[in-house]
Amino acid sequence: MRSMAYFKDLSEYSYGNLPFARPGTKTIGWLGGGHDFPTKTPSDEVLDSLWNFCSTSVAQTRGAHECEFCPAGSSYFAERDGKQLLLGAAEIRVFSENGQIYAAPTLIYHYVQVHHYDPPEEFLVALLNGPRPPSAGYFESLAKLGLTWSATSNGAGRRISPTLVGDQNL
């Protein structure tokens, strides 16, 4: 299993010298074992919005992370309304109405849905009120930062096993 990098919520996003890091971006949902996080039962509105964001991957990786709070191999996929997404192999970007940028792993959907992780209020306001995929405003915000995106894989035809976790292609 490849462990998720842990970042305290609202800290400066600094995931190495990777090409998708932008100054002023705040981290959200980079949870890790041994670190407590606030919990609250999520609303359908928050889950629907997170699903839409997690359907649009930014910062695609060559491997996958899984949830450190679940049994190995059980957190790679999420399902909502009959659709499936591969989680843990990319990030999302959320923009507030005033231009603040938030970076989160796609596993944030799993963390909120399954573990009832309660992200900070300022992030939730941005999630629900800022530009959202698939709006033109959202994709314009990504383009202004020079960030590329892709539709998140549904994992069709893929079997995730411990040997595929890490720096190998999925």
C-alpha positions as CSV (number, residue, x, y, z in Angstrom):
1,M,0.0,0.0,0.0
2,R,1.2,3.5,-0.8
3,S,0.5,5.9,2.1
4,M,-1.2,9.2,1.4
5,A,0.9,12.2,2.1
6,Y,-0.5,14.0,5.1
7,F,-1.0,17.7,5.1
8,K,-2.9,19.7,7.7
9,D,-6.0,21.3,6.4
10,L,-5.6,24.8,5.0
11,S,-1.8,24.6,5.0
12,E,0.2,25.7,1.9
13,Y,0.1,23.0,-0.8
14,S,3.7,22.0,-1.3
15,Y,3.7,18.5,-2.8
16,G,7.3,18.7,-4.0
17,N,8.3,20.6,-7.1
18,L,5.5,19.1,-9.1
19,P,4.2,21.0,-12.1
20,F,0.7,21.3,-10.7
21,A,1.6,23.1,-7.5
22,R,0.6,26.8,-7.5
23,P,1.5,29.3,-4.9
24,G,-1.3,30.2,-2.4
25,T,-3.1,26.9,-2.9
26,K,-4.4,25.4,0.4
27,T,-4.6,21.7,1.2
28,I,-7.8,20.0,2.1
29,G,-8.5,16.3,2.9
30,W,-4.9,14.9,2.9
31,L,-5.7,12.6,5.8
32,G,-3.3,10.1,7.3
33,G,-3.2,7.5,10.0
34,G,-2.3,8.9,13.4
35,H,-3.9,12.3,12.7
36,D,-7.3,13.1,14.0
37,F,-9.9,14.9,11.8
38,P,-13.3,16.4,12.4
39,T,-16.3,14.4,11.5
40,K,-19.9,15.2,10.6
41,T,-22.6,13.3,8.6
42,P,-22.3,14.8,5.1
43,S,-25.3,16.3,3.2
44,D,-26.3,14.9,-0.2
45,E,-25.5,18.4,-1.6
46,V,-21.8,18.1,-0.4
47,L,-21.5,14.5,-1.7
48,D,-23.0,15.4,-5.1
49,S,-20.6,18.4,-5.4
50,L,-17.6,16.4,-4.4
51,W,-18.6,13.6,-6.8
52,N,-18.6,16.2,-9.6
53,F,-15.2,17.5,-8.7
54,C,-13.8,14.0,-8.3
55,S,-15.1,13.2,-11.8
56,T,-12.6,15.8,-13.2
57,S,-9.0,14.8,-12.3
58,V,-6.2,17.3,-12.0
59,A,-2.6,16.1,-11.2
60,Q,-3.1,12.6,-12.3
61,T,-0.5,10.3,-10.7
62,R,1.2,7.1,-12.0
63,G,0.0,5.1,-9.0
64,A,-2.8,4.9,-6.5
65,H,-3.1,5.7,-2.8
66,E,-5.6,4.0,-0.7
67,C,-7.4,4.9,2.5
68,E,-5.3,4.2,5.6
69,F,-8.4,3.8,7.7
70,C,-9.9,0.9,5.6
71,P,-8.8,-2.7,5.0
72,A,-6.2,-2.9,2.2
73,G,-7.7,-2.8,-1.3
74,S,-11.2,-1.7,-0.2
75,S,-11.1,2.1,-0.9
76,Y,-10.1,2.4,-4.6
77,F,-13.5,2.8,-6.1
78,A,-16.6,4.8,-5.2
79,E,-20.0,4.5,-6.6
80,R,-22.8,7.0,-6.8
81,D,-26.0,6.9,-8.8
82,G,-24.8,3.8,-10.7
83,K,-21.5,5.4,-11.7
84,Q,-18.1,4.4,-10.5
85,L,-14.9,6.3,-10.1
86,L,-11.3,5.3,-9.4
87,L,-10.1,7.2,-6.4
88,G,-6.6,7.9,-5.0
89,A,-4.8,8.4,-8.3
90,A,-5.4,12.1,-8.9
91,E,-6.3,15.4,-7.2
92,I,-9.1,18.0,-7.6
93,R,-9.0,21.8,-7.5
94,V,-11.7,23.8,-6.0
95,F,-11.9,27.6,-6.4
96,S,-13.7,30.0,-4.1
97,E,-15.7,33.0,-5.4
98,N,-12.8,35.2,-4.4
99,G,-10.1,33.1,-6.1
100,Q,-8.7,31.0,-3.3
101,I,-7.5,27.6,-4.6
102,Y,-7.9,24.4,-2.7
103,A,-6.1,21.1,-3.6
104,A,-7.5,17.7,-2.4
105,P,-6.9,14.1,-3.3
106,T,-9.8,12.4,-5.1
107,L,-10.0,10.2,-2.0
108,I,-11.7,13.1,-0.3
109,Y,-15.0,11.7,-1.6
110,H,-14.3,8.5,0.2
111,Y,-13.2,10.2,3.3
112,V,-16.4,12.3,3.5
113,Q,-18.8,9.6,2.4
114,V,-17.4,6.7,4.4
115,H,-15.5,8.3,7.3
116,H,-17.7,11.4,7.6
117,Y,-14.6,13.7,7.4
118,D,-15.8,17.3,7.8
119,P,-13.7,19.6,5.7
120,P,-13.2,23.2,6.9
121,E,-16.2,25.6,6.4
122,E,-14.3,27.9,3.9
123,F,-13.7,24.9,1.7
124,L,-17.3,23.8,1.8
125,V,-18.4,27.3,0.9
126,A,-16.1,27.2,-2.1
127,L,-17.2,23.7,-3.0
128,L,-20.8,24.8,-3.1
129,N,-20.6,28.4,-4.4
130,G,-17.5,28.6,-6.5
131,P,-17.2,27.5,-10.2
132,R,-17.9,23.8,-10.5
133,P,-17.3,21.2,-13.2
134,P,-18.7,20.9,-15.8
135,S,-19.2,24.7,-16.1
136,A,-17.1,26.7,-18.5
137,G,-16.0,28.9,-15.5
138,Y,-14.4,26.0,-13.8
139,F,-12.4,24.9,-16.8
140,E,-11.4,28.5,-17.4
141,S,-10.1,28.7,-13.8
142,L,-8.0,25.6,-14.5
143,A,-6.7,27.0,-17.8
144,K,-5.7,30.3,-16.2
145,L,-3.4,28.3,-13.9
146,G,-2.1,26.2,-16.8
147,L,-3.5,23.1,-15.1
148,T,-4.6,20.2,-17.3
149,W,-7.4,17.9,-16.5
150,S,-9.0,14.6,-17.6
151,A,-12.1,12.7,-16.9
152,T,-11.5,10.5,-13.9
153,S,-11.3,6.8,-14.8
154,N,-14.1,4.5,-13.7
155,G,-11.6,1.7,-13.5
156,A,-13.5,-0.4,-16.0
157,G,-11.5,-3.5,-16.9
158,R,-8.9,-2.8,-14.2
159,R,-8.2,-4.9,-11.2
160,I,-6.3,-3.1,-8.4
161,S,-4.0,-5.2,-6.5
162,P,-1.2,-4.4,-4.0
163,T,1.4,-5.0,-6.8
164,L,-0.2,-2.1,-8.8
165,V,0.0,0.4,-5.9
166,G,2.9,2.7,-6.0
167,D,4.7,4.3,-8.9
168,Q,3.4,1.8,-11.5
169,N,0.8,2.7,-14.1
170,L,-2.7,1.6,-13.4
